[in-house]
Amino acid sequence: MNIVDESDIPRTLSRLPSIDALLRAGPIQDLIKVAGSHQITAIAREQVDLFRIDIQKASFVDANTSAESLRSEAVRRVERAWQSKRLAAVQRVINATGVIIHTNLGRAPLSDEAGQALLRIASGYCSVEYDLRTGSRGLRGRHAEELLCELTRAESAIVVNNCAAAAFLVMSVFAAGAEAIISRGELVEIGGDFRIPEVIERSGGKLREVGTTNRTKISDYEKAIGADTRLILRVHPSNFRIIGFTSSVSNAALADLAHARGLIMFEDAGSGALIELSDIVGDEPVISQSIGDGVDMVSFSGDKLLGGPQCGIIVGRYELIEELRNDPLYRALRVGKLTYAALEATLESYSRGSAFKDIPVLQMLAISYEDLVERCRSFLDKCTISEELKCEVVQGHSVVGGGSSPDVQPLTPLIAVSHSKISAERLDSMLREADTPIIARIERDRVLLDLRTVALDDESELCSALTRCVSKNLS
Ligand SMILES: *Cc1c(COP(=O)(O)O)cnc(C)c1O
C-alpha cells in the first residue's frame, strides 16, 4: 500500500463494501446485538464515508487492495469508532491521581453502605415521599433532613441538586429586590464557573461589596447596611487562601450584627465539614459550629468533605428553611430518590460514629504516611512486573481537591513508574485504555501513582493493567 497510482483510486473506491454488506459481517453483527442496528448503521455510514475520503486523498490506495481487505479495514474502523463512542459513557475508573475530591472523576466515592442503599431501591419502588406510618403522602427526604438537623444542630434542613443550587435558591428567595453585603475577600470563583456575584445578579439581588481583598472589619459591614439590605453573606473562599496581612470578621460577630439590625446571615460554606477535621484539612468550617455561632442558614455540598452523593444542603432556622421549601424554585431544584438513599446512608455513618471507618473521603484523608508506605511496598511485592518497567517509591503530595483546603497537601509516598522503551505519555495513555481506565499523573517523564485514592480492592486491577501495558508493547 505504498505506491500510489492515481488511477487506482476509482478502482479501489468501487471495491468498497456496501453498507449492507458491511453490516452483515460477523463482528458487526456482534456489535449490533449490543448496541442495536440503528446506532451501528449510523456509525457504518459515517465510517465508510470517511474511508472513501481517505481513499480519494490517496492515503489508502493500492492497485492490489482486494475487496476483502477493504471490507476488513471497514470493519476495523467501525469497531474502533464504536469503542471510541463507548469511552464517552460514564464508567468506573481507578483514580490514581491522589486528588481525593476530584470533580472530573465524580468527587466523593460513596461508602459501601450508601452504594448498597442505592442498589436496594434502584430497581423498584420506594417510600421517597410516602409515610409508611400513616399510609399517605409523606415529606420528601424527611429522614435525611432529620439526620442533618441532628448532625448540625440546626432547626431545619433542605436538600437540593448541588451547592450552587443551594446558594441560588437562598439568594432568589431572600436577596431578590434587596441587597446582600459581602466582603471583597470573599468574591471568589469556585471551579466550574460558580461566581457568587453572578449568582446574586441572576437571582435579582444586588451585591454590596465591603472591605478590601485582604482585610474587612465589622465597621465595614455596619456602615454598608442600608434600607434595602436584607442579607449578610459569608462565602468560604474554598479553593483560594489569602495569607499575610489579613483580617476578617468572625461568624458570631456577623450574626450578632445581622440580628441587631433585623437582617439574615447566610454562609455558603462550600465544602463544609460535618465533624471536626481541622487536624487534617485546616480551616474548613464545621457546620454545627456555624449554626452555634448564630448563622441563620448555611449551605454546603454533599459530595465534597461530607463524602456523599452530589447535592446541596441548606440547614438553618425553621421559618427560613420553610420559606425555601415553599418557593416554586425549590420544586425545580429538588433531588431524586437515589440521592436521598445515598445521602441518608452516608449521614447514618456520621450518626453512628463510624464515619471514618465507612466513608472513603475521610479514610483517604486520614490514612497515615506510614500506612501508605506499607501499601506501596506490599503492592510492589505482589505486583511483579517486567524488568523494563521501573517502579520505585518516591515522596510527593496528595491533594484534597474539590475546592477544599488548597493549602493542605498531605505528604504521600508515590509509585513512580517508568519504562526503558515506552514514554511516560504513552504509559499514561495505555493505563487510561485499560479495561477499568486508570487515571494517573505525569511528572518528569514518570507516571506517578498515588495509592491514597486507590481502593484496596482495585490494586489487583491496577497491577494487571501495568503488566498488560508492558506485554502489549512487546507483542
Ligand atoms: C464547591 C462550592 C460551591 C459549589 O458547590 P457544588 O456542589 O459544586 O455546586 C459553592 N460555593 C462554595 C463556597 C464552594 O466551595
Ligand as a Chemical Component Dictionary entry (heavy atoms), coordinates in Angstrom:
data_LIG
# 
_chem_comp.id                   LIG 
_chem_comp.type                 NON-POLYMER 
_chem_comp.pdbx_formal_charge   0 
_chem_comp.three_letter_code    LIG 
# 
loop_
_chem_comp_atom.comp_id 
_chem_comp_atom.atom_id 
_chem_comp_atom.alt_atom_id 
_chem_comp_atom.type_symbol 
_chem_comp_atom.charge 
_chem_comp_atom.model_Cartn_x 
_chem_comp_atom.model_Cartn_y 
_chem_comp_atom.model_Cartn_z 
_chem_comp_atom.pdbx_ordinal 
LIG C1 C1 C 0 -17.878 23.994 45.788 1  
LIG C2 C2 C 0 -18.564 25.216 46.203 2  
LIG C3 C3 C 0 -19.776 25.587 45.620 3  
LIG C4 C4 C 0 -20.405 24.778 44.533 4  
LIG O1 O1 O 0 -20.789 23.538 45.019 5  
LIG P1 P1 P 0 -21.408 22.442 44.015 6  
LIG O2 O2 O 0 -21.904 21.397 44.935 7  
LIG O3 O3 O 0 -20.291 22.044 43.131 8  
LIG O4 O4 O 0 -22.491 23.119 43.257 9  
LIG C5 C5 C 0 -20.384 26.734 46.045 10 
LIG N1 N1 N 0 -19.828 27.501 46.992 11 
LIG C6 C6 C 0 -18.655 27.188 47.580 12 
LIG C7 C7 C 0 -18.103 28.087 48.617 13 
LIG C8 C8 C 0 -17.981 26.018 47.211 14 
LIG O5 O5 O 0 -16.831 25.684 47.777 15 
# 
loop_
_chem_comp_bond.comp_id 
_chem_comp_bond.atom_id_1 
_chem_comp_bond.atom_id_2 
_chem_comp_bond.value_order 
_chem_comp_bond.pdbx_ordinal 
LIG C1 C2 SING 1  
LIG C2 C3 SING 2  
LIG C2 C8 DOUB 3  
LIG C3 C4 SING 4  
LIG C3 C5 DOUB 5  
LIG C4 O1 SING 6  
LIG O1 P1 SING 7  
LIG P1 O2 DOUB 8  
LIG P1 O3 SING 9  
LIG P1 O4 SING 10 
LIG C5 N1 SING 11 
LIG N1 C6 DOUB 12 
LIG C6 C7 SING 13 
LIG C6 C8 SING 14 
LIG C8 O5 SING 15 
# 
